[in-house]
Amino acid sequence: MLFNSIEFLFFFPIVTLLYFMLPHRYRWMLLLLASCIFYMFFIPVYIAILFVTIIVDFFAGIMIEKTLAAKTRKAVLILSIVVNVGFLCVFKYYNFFIENVNDLLGFEVNDVSRLPLLSILLPVGLSFHTFQAMSYTIEVYRGNQKAEKHFGIYALYVMFYPQLVAGPIERPQNILPQFREEKKFNYENLRSGLLLMLWGVFKKIVIADRLSIFVNSVYGDLGDLAGVPLIVATLFFAVQIYCDFSGYSDIAIGSAKVMGFDLMTNFNRPYFSKSIGEFWRRWHISLSTWFRDYVYIPLGGNRVLAWRKNSNVLLVFLLSGLWHGASWNFLFWGLLHGVFQLVESVIRPFKNSVFAFFKIDASSFFLRMSGAFLTLGLVSFAWIFFRAKTFADALYVAGNLGYIDYMDFSNGSLYSHGLDKADFSVALLSILVLALIEFFQRKHALKRKILQAPAVLRWTVYFAFLVLIVYFGKYQNYSDGKFIYFQF
């Protein structure tokens, strides 16, 4: 079920009303049933994969906690991880691996000797709930989390419908205790949650889905395009993927908030970052902290020699790229971000020395804005490899960005890629609205002011955004309107 679907428009209020009507001891059953229904709207049979991993990890957690022998505990943890990663490898990476083996061996397309591929679809959100499940067994193994003895509660931890498909990737310490708390209806939670959901829907339907029309037109048929259309499509994609994914996170966090659940923040105005390192502290926070805590720090983190630390950084970003998709595009995208990060770490001491020598104020508005624009440029360039259909397409786009034809601005050719002049203007205005709102949202000041404003002003804001969503929203068909991160 999509958050931007008619089904969810009925599903969410019905589930929420039933949740508060039921006695506390039955609420987990309702949420688990609702989560199953929510997931089965995609490919119903794939819910069996979820239940297999849930059963394995549930009993693994209990065994890890009860077993005293260190070797046995580690063996159970490894078994749990192998099962989870095994499903991920089969569904997400098997065909990629086999295709590359066939190419390496020189088998032609119709060669009977080619190793066979699997004709299977990737289960929606497999990477997300796999990582969430692994965080549970790892935390139990580390002694940071008690094993959950209630099978239904543990199943709900993995399947909680607001964040089941695309996160945030929750840690057990945050969400498991909340399922045992008796939630009371709270008007402040209702207001805060619905406002966040409204903002998420606006970002998805008005901004992301509009920009996707232009982006899909350009990247879907590159032809002999060069310069301005490629630059605009690349910048539009940077905004599209942010509004699409953060819009999903806003709706997920908001819908959970209405019922009294607090999910972790997943985005914090990432395009205001002044460095790549800061960008990754603000972008997809639940994933970047997952890799930090479960991969980077166990490999030694910052406590090892410089060459080892740099290798760990590259490895983490390569794994992050591979997590996003089974293709060389995603691997190179991850590698690019790793290289950006390493270059920053090398330049930083020299930059600090120059600033200190010439008494330059690093916190000046000009330098902060320069850092933000440079970071946005680097991130947008890397997005080329994320969005392009093939690595060859990505190289074509990257190699043809500089061929500027100023006639593109005057001859109307920019309006030949799916967005007419009016829609193109709406796209630019909506990006400006996004930038202004996010600028004034520093320290959540804007949201707080809206919630504390008089009722007339609050409802004027709500109604205005509803009108904008209804009037300017791009309502795609079921497949076109999917959130980008559903494929991961």
C-alpha positions in Angstrom: 0.0 0.0 0.0 1.3 3.4 -0.9 1.1 6.4 1.4 0.0 8.5 -1.5 -2.9 6.1 -2.4 -6.7 6.2 -2.0 -6.4 3.0 0.0 -4.2 4.6 2.6 -6.5 7.5 2.9 -9.1 5.1 4.4 -6.6 2.7 6.0 -4.8 5.2 8.2 -7.8 6.7 10.0 -9.6 3.4 10.4 -6.5 1.7 12.0 -5.9 4.8 14.2 -9.5 4.9 15.4 -9.5 1.2 16.2 -6.2 1.5 17.9 -7.5 4.0 20.5 -10.8 2.2 20.9 -9.3 -1.2 21.7 -8.0 -2.1 25.2 -4.2 -1.8 25.4 -3.6 -5.6 25.6 -5.2 -6.1 22.1 -3.5 -3.2 20.3 -0.4 -5.1 19.3 -2.7 -7.6 17.5 -4.4 -4.8 15.6 -1.1 -3.2 14.5 0.4 -6.5 13.5 -2.7 -7.4 11.4 -2.8 -3.9 9.9 0.9 -4.2 9.0 0.4 -7.5 7.3 -2.5 -6.1 5.3 -0.4 -3.0 4.4 2.5 -5.2 3.2 0.4 -7.7 1.3 -1.0 -4.9 -0.9 2.3 -5.3 -2.9 3.1 -9.0 -3.5 1.2 -11.0 -0.9 3.3 -14.2 -1.0 6.4 -12.3 0.0 5.1 -11.9 3.5 6.3 -15.5 4.0 9.9 -14.3 3.7 9.3 -11.8 6.5 7.8 -14.4 8.7 10.7 -16.8 8.2 13.3 -14.2 9.2 11.1 -13.1 12.1 10.9 -16.6 13.4 14.7 -17.2 13.0 15.6 -13.9 14.7 13.1 -14.2 17.5 14.5 -17.5 18.7 18.0 -16.4 17.9 17.6 -13.5 20.3 16.4 -15.8 23.1 19.2 -18.3 22.5 21.8 -15.6 22.5 20.6 -14.2 25.8 20.2 -17.6 27.5 23.5 -19.1 26.3 26.6 -18.5 28.4 29.2 -19.9 26.0 30.7 -17.1 23.9 31.3 -19.4 20.9 27.7 -20.6 20.9 26.3 -17.0 21.2 28.4 -15.9 18.3 27.4 -19.0 16.2 23.7 -18.2 16.8 24.3 -14.5 15.8 26.2 -15.6 12.7 23.4 -18.0 11.8 20.8 -15.2 12.2 22.8 -12.8 10.0 23.4 -15.5 7.4 19.7 -16.2 7.1 18.9 -12.5 6.8 21.7 -11.6 4.4 21.0 -14.9 2.5 17.5 -13.8 1.5 18.9 -10.4 0.6 21.6 -11.9 -1.6 19.2 -14.3 -3.4 16.6 -11.7 -4.2 18.7 -8.6 -4.7 22.2 -9.7 -5.7 22.1 -13.2 -7.3 21.2 -12.0 -10.8 23.8 -9.2 -10.7 26.5 -11.7 -9.6 25.5 -14.3 -12.2 25.3 -11.7 -15.0 28.9 -10.5 -14.2 30.1 -14.1 -14.1 28.6 -14.8 -17.5 30.2 -11.7 -18.9 33.5 -12.6 -17.4 33.4 -16.0 -18.9 32.5 -14.5 -22.3 29.1 -16.3 -22.7 26.9 -14.7 -25.3 23.3 -13.8 -24.6 21.9 -16.9 -26.3 24.7 -19.2 -25.2 23.3 -22.4 -23.6 26.3 -22.4 -21.3 25.3 -19.2 -19.6 24.4 -19.6 -16.0 20.7 -19.2 -15.4 19.1 -16.1 -13.9 16.2 -16.1 -11.5 12.9 -14.7 -12.6 11.9 -13.2 -9.3 10.9 -9.7 -8.2 12.7 -8.0 -5.3 10.4 -7.9 -2.2 9.4 -4.4 -1.3 11.6 -2.9 1.4 13.7 -6.0 1.8 16.9 -4.1 2.6 15.1 -2.0 5.3 13.5 -4.7 7.4 16.6 -7.0 6.9 18.8 -4.3 8.5 16.3 -3.6 11.2 16.1 -7.3 12.1 19.9 -7.6 12.2 20.2 -4.6 14.5 18.0 -6.5 17.0 20.1 -9.6 17.2 23.4 -7.6 17.2 22.1 -5.5 20.1 21.0 -8.6 22.1 24.4 -10.1 21.4 26.1 -6.9 22.7 24.0 -6.9 25.8 22.4 -3.6 25.0 18.9 -5.1 24.5 17.0 -7.8 26.4 15.6 -10.5 24.1 12.0 -10.0 23.4 10.0 -13.0 24.7 6.6 -12.0 23.1 6.6 -13.3 19.6 3.8 -10.9 18.5 5.6 -7.8 19.9 8.9 -8.8 18.1 7.0 -9.4 14.8 5.5 -6.0 15.2 9.0 -4.5 15.7 10.0 -5.8 12.3 6.6 -5.1 10.6 5.3 -1.9 12.1 3.5 -0.5 9.0 4.6 3.2 9.1 8.3 2.3 8.7 8.1 -1.2 7.3 8.8 -0.5 3.7 11.3 2.4 3.7 12.3 3.1 7.2 13.5 4.8 9.3 15.6 1.7 10.3 14.8 1.6 14.0 16.9 0.3 16.8 15.1 -2.1 19.2 15.9 0.1 22.2 13.8 2.8 20.8 10.7 1.1 19.4 10.2 -2.2 21.4 9.5 -0.5 24.7 7.0 1.8 23.0 4.8 -1.2 22.0 4.4 -2.1 25.7 3.4 1.4 26.7 -0.3 2.2 26.9 -0.7 5.1 24.5 -3.4 7.7 25.4 -5.0 9.8 22.7 -3.1 13.1 22.7 -4.3 16.2 20.7 -0.7 17.5 20.5 0.4 14.3 18.9 -2.5 14.4 16.5 -1.7 18.0 15.4 2.1 17.4 15.2 1.7 14.1 13.3 -0.9 15.3 10.8 1.2 18.5 10.1 4.2 16.3 9.4 2.2 14.0 7.2 0.8 16.9 5.3 4.2 18.3 4.6 5.4 14.8 3.5 2.5 14.5 1.1 3.2 17.9 -0.3 6.9 17.1 -0.9 6.0 13.8 -2.6 3.0 14.7 -4.8 3.6 18.4 -5.6 7.4 18.4 -5.8 8.9 15.0 -6.3 6.3 13.6 -8.7 6.3 16.8 -10.8 10.1 16.8 -11.1 10.1 13.1 -11.9 8.3 13.8 -15.2 11.2 16.0 -16.4 13.9 13.7 -15.0 12.4 10.5 -16.5 12.0 12.2 -19.9 15.7 13.3 -20.0 17.3 10.3 -18.3 15.0 7.8 -20.1 16.0 9.0 -23.6 19.3 10.8 -23.5 19.7 10.8 -27.3 22.1 13.6 -28.1 21.2 15.8 -25.2 23.9 17.9 -23.7 24.4 20.9 -21.4 21.3 22.6 -19.9 18.7 19.8 -20.1 21.2 17.4 -18.4 22.1 19.9 -15.7 18.5 20.7 -15.0 17.5 17.1 -14.9 20.4 16.2 -12.6 19.5 19.1 -10.2 15.9 18.2 -10.4 16.7 14.6 -9.5 18.6 15.8 -6.4 15.5 17.6 -5.2 13.2 14.8 -6.4 14.9 12.0 -4.5 15.1 14.1 -1.4 11.4 15.1 -1.5 10.4 11.5 -2.4 12.4 9.8 0.4 12.1 12.5 3.1 8.4 12.8 2.2 8.0 9.1 2.9 9.8 9.5 6.2 7.7 12.4 7.2 4.5 10.5 6.5 5.9 7.4 8.4 7.0 9.5 11.4 3.8 11.5 11.4 1.4 8.6 11.2 3.3 6.9 14.0 3.2 10.1 16.0 -0.6 10.3 15.8 -0.7 7.0 17.7 1.9 8.2 20.2 5.0 6.4 18.8 8.2 8.3 18.3 10.3 7.2 15.4 13.8 8.5 14.8 14.5 11.6 12.6 15.7 10.4 9.2 16.5 13.7 7.4 17.7 17.0 8.8 17.9 19.6 5.9 20.8 17.7 4.2 21.2 20.2 1.3 22.2 22.9 3.8 25.3 20.8 4.6 28.6 22.5 4.3 30.6 19.3 3.7 30.1 15.7 2.5 30.7 14.5 6.1 27.9 16.8 7.3 25.7 15.7 4.5 25.9 12.1 5.7 25.0 13.2 9.2 21.9 14.7 7.8 20.9 12.3 5.0 19.2 9.0 5.6 20.4 9.2 9.2 19.0 5.8 10.2 21.1 4.0 7.5 24.3 6.1 8.0 24.2 5.5 11.7 23.5 1.8 11.1 26.7 1.5 9.0 28.6 3.6 11.5 27.6 1.4 14.5 27.6 -2.0 13.0 30.3 -1.8 10.3 32.7 1.2 10.7 33.2 1.2 14.5 33.7 -2.6 14.7 36.3 -2.3 12.0 38.2 0.1 14.2 36.5 3.4 13.5 38.9 6.4 14.1 41.1 4.4 16.5 43.2 2.7 13.8 46.1 3.9 11.6 45.2 6.5 8.9 45.5 4.1 6.0 43.2 1.6 7.8 40.7 4.3 8.7 40.6 5.5 5.0 40.1 1.9 3.8 37.2 1.5 6.3 35.6 4.7 5.1 35.8 3.5 1.5 34.5 0.0 2.4 31.5 1.5 4.3 30.5 3.7 1.4 31.0 0.8 -1.1 28.7 -1.3 1.1 26.2 1.6 1.2 26.2 1.8 -2.5 25.7 -1.9 -2.8 22.9 -1.7 -0.2 21.0 0.7 -2.5 21.1 -1.6 -5.5 22.8 -4.4 -7.4 24.6 -2.5 -10.2 27.9 -0.9 -10.9 26.2 2.4 -10.9 25.4 2.2 -7.2 28.8 0.9 -6.3 30.4 3.8 -8.1 28.0 6.2 -6.4 29.1 4.9 -3.1 32.8 5.0 -4.1 32.4 8.6 -5.1 31.0 9.6 -1.8 33.8 7.7 0.0 36.5 9.5 -2.1 34.8 12.9 -1.4 34.9 12.1 2.3 38.6 11.2 2.2 39.6 14.2 0.1 37.8 16.4 2.7 39.7 14.8 5.6 43.0 15.4 3.8 42.2 19.0 2.9 40.7 19.9 6.3 44.0 20.4 8.3 45.5 22.5 5.4 42.3 24.6 5.2 42.3 25.2 8.9 45.9 26.3 8.9 45.3 28.8 6.1 42.2 30.2 7.8 44.2 30.5 11.1 47.2 32.2 9.4 45.1 34.7 7.5 42.6 35.1 10.4 39.7 34.1 8.2 36.4 33.6 9.9 35.2 30.1 8.9 31.7 30.8 10.2 31.2 33.8 7.9 28.0 33.7 5.8 30.0 33.7 2.5 32.1 30.7 3.4 29.1 28.8 4.8 27.2 29.4 1.6 30.2 28.5 -0.5 30.5 25.2 1.4 26.8 24.5 1.0 26.9 25.1 -2.8 30.0 23.1 -3.3 28.6 20.2 -1.3 25.3 20.4 -3.3 27.3 20.3 -6.5 29.3 17.2 -5.5 26.2 15.4 -4.2 24.3 16.3 -7.4 27.1 15.0 -9.6 27.2 11.7 -7.7 23.4 11.4 -8.1 24.0 11.0 -11.9 25.4 7.5 -11.3 22.4 6.8 -8.9 19.8 7.8 -11.4 21.2 6.7 -14.8 19.9 3.4 -16.2 23.4 2.1 -17.1 26.9 3.0 -16.3 27.4 4.1 -19.9 24.5 6.5 -19.6 26.0 7.9 -16.4 29.3 8.5 -18.1 27.5 10.2 -21.0 25.6 12.6 -18.7 28.8 13.4 -16.7 30.7 14.0 -19.9 28.2 16.2 -21.6 27.2 18.5 -18.7 29.5 21.3 -19.9 28.2 21.7 -23.5 26.1 24.7 -22.7 23.7 26.0 -25.4 22.2 29.3 -24.2 19.4 28.9 -26.7 17.9 26.2 -24.5 16.8 29.1 -22.2 15.1 31.1 -25.0 13.8 28.6 -27.6 11.5 26.7 -25.2 13.3 23.4 -25.6 13.3 22.9 -21.8 9.6 22.6 -22.1 9.8 19.6 -24.4 10.7 17.1 -21.6 7.2 16.5 -20.1 6.7 19.8 -18.3 5.2 22.8 -20.1 6.0 26.3 -19.2 3.3 26.5 -16.4 4.4 23.2 -14.8 8.0 24.1 -15.1 7.3 27.4 -13.3 5.4 25.5 -10.6 8.4 23.2 -10.2 10.7 26.1 -9.6 8.4 27.8 -7.3 7.8 24.7 -5.3 11.6 24.2 -4.9 11.8 27.8 -3.7 9.0 27.1 -1.1 10.9 24.0 0.0 14.2 25.9 0.4 12.5 28.7 2.4 10.6 26.4 4.7 13.6 24.3 5.4 15.7 27.4 6.0 13.2 28.7 8.6 12.8 25.2 10.0 16.2 25.4 11.8 15.9 23.9 15.3 12.2 23.1 14.4 11.4 26.8 15.0 8.9 27.0 12.1 6.9 23.9 13.1 6.8 25.0 16.7 5.5 28.5 15.7 2.8 26.9 13.5 1.6 24.6 16.3 1.6 27.4 18.8 -0.1 29.9 16.5 -3.8 30.9 17.0 -6.3 28.4 15.6 -7.3 30.7 12.7 -3.7 31.0 11.5 -3.0 27.3 12.0 -6.0 26.2 10.0 -5.2 28.7 7.3 -1.8 27.1 6.9 -3.4 23.6 6.9 -6.0 24.5 4.3 -3.5 26.3 2.1 -1.3 23.2 1.9 -4.3 21.0 1.2 -5.4 23.2 -1.6 -1.9 23.2 -3.0 -1.7 19.4 -2.8 -5.1 19.0 -4.5 -4.6 21.6 -7.2 -0.9 21.2 -8.0 -0.3 17.5 -7.1 0.8 15.2 -9.8 -1.3 12.0 -9.4 0.5 9.2 -11.1 -0.8 5.7 -11.7 0.0 3.1 -9.1 3.4 2.0 -10.5 4.6 5.5 -11.4 3.7 7.0 -8.1 5.8 4.5 -6.0 8.4 6.0 -3.7 11.9 5.7 -5.1 13.3 3.8 -2.1 10.7 1.0 -2.4 13.1 -0.7 -4.9 15.7 -1.0 -2.2 
